[in-house]
Amino acid sequence: MTPVTIPAASLDAVSGANLASLVAARLCHDLVSPLGAIGNGVELLEMSGDYPGLANSPELTLIGESVRAARSRVRYYRMAFGYAPADQRVAVAEITQLAQDYARNARLTVEVEGGGDASRIEARMLLLALMCMDSAMPWGGKVIMARKGQGWRLGGQASRTRPEPSLWRWLEADQTPNTSPAPSEVHFAVLGTLAADHRRPVTWRVDAGGAELSF
């Protein structure tokens, strides 16, 4: 039997962060179809004449709103955590829509300044950065995402913030926190890893009046 040698480059391509992003992309992809089917079923019930008054019932309204929120969140997670080929581009308009849909389920308002497109890596980093801003301003605030030279800057304003230096240290290339983030805080670690892998240093600041993140 002839031995088979798998090149190290091939192993690297499907290991670590890349493997995790592929799993995330698969999960999100498989969830989109059943959520879409539920949404279509709700729309059919709303148009049906067999159940008078059902379309305006609070029960069906709640189901419809929940399905729409779930679909938008899955699309967001697919972009933020899914696999990102280096040569793939994303329209800034699509990033804006995803960010604003996310903000509706948070307590944020989001504005995106800039047009054209961005690399899929930039799109991932922007959406992960928005989640970091949300963690810093859980009681609400305003976030402006804008191009800054060859990178991006997110500036947030809030009347109250939650500084968590141990989480933000995940974004620093020379820092390796001793503890793992909670599942609700994993976006810090993912963004830090993504920034290091693609040599896009992240700078950040959190104070009593808001937060700022640039890459």
Disulfide bonds with the S-S distance in Angstrom:
none
